[in-house]
Amino acid sequence: MFVWSKLSSLKWMDVWEEMFAGEQRAVMTRLPGKKTIRLEVYCEKKSEAQKIFKEFGGSVRELKAQNWAAMGSELPEPVKIGKALLLVGTDKAAELVEIKQSNPGREVISIPPELAFGTGHHATTATALRMLVDFAKSRAGTEWSMIDLGTGSGVLAIAAEKLGAGSAWGCDFDAMALRAAAKNLKRNKTKKVVLEEMDVFKWKPGKKVDCVMANIFHDILEKVFPKIAKAVRKDGMVVVSGILKSQAAGCLAAGEEAGLVFEEVVTKGKWVTARGRLK
């Protein structure tokens, strides 16, 4: 067993929580009497820990003489999104067959916890999925399209195809996340989703789409709102998430300046998700 660890300022705790949401091997500890947190991720293989080190710095060490066999064995509880979706952490074929048989009418999506947030358990992802479900219902029987900015595990794009999208395109600047997302596309047999490694600042909107979803940090959103407004059709939907409550007012104001209007704003804990459209 190997552990990756890193010390960070307390002020970045929310960012790290979002980054590692759904990662069952991660532990975050606040050091007593200090404005510092310790981040740790326990890995069975040294190569897994080194990948995290390459991405975030920190250090990697080996843990010996411990019974780590059971660590990480518990999967997160399934997440139900209305009567349309069920997100599960298992990728075992026999278990998935049983789950599907027990949940008729629901599309089952398998997203094992990995180092790419977006399993559906985080408040931002779950709320965005609920909004996507509602949108898909309104477009039932039509050929609609979506863009997923900051795709992470690919869960939003996968859900879009499961809900009837004719095409879905997702991008992320994180190669590690895209590798995990590619595995998720394969295990969920989603063939209409196209993924691309790209920084959203370099993204150039092309043909307008029906739905644009962006589960990314507020400061990035504020800068790419003009692109999002160019990418969505007049009668389409925009969903933005990954916004802390303290940052929401300024972030959504930037969206409105770019030509959007937000008709639904949902706060869960300290996180905000908003649904909007072109003015």
Secondary structure, DSSP 8 states (H G I E B T S, - for coil): -EEEEEEEEGGGHHHHHHHTTT-TTEEEEE-TTSSEEEEEEEESSHHHHHHHHHHH--EEEE--SS--TTTT------EEETTTEEEES---HHHHHHHHHHSTTSEEEE----SSS-SS-SHHHHHHHHHHHHHHHHTTTS--EEEEET-TTSHHHHHHHHTT-SEEEEEES-HHHHHHHHHHHHHTT--SEEEEE--GGG----S-EEEEEEE--HHHHHHHHHHHHHHEEEEEEEEEEEEEHHHHHHHHHHHHHTTEEEEEEEEETTEEEEEEEE-
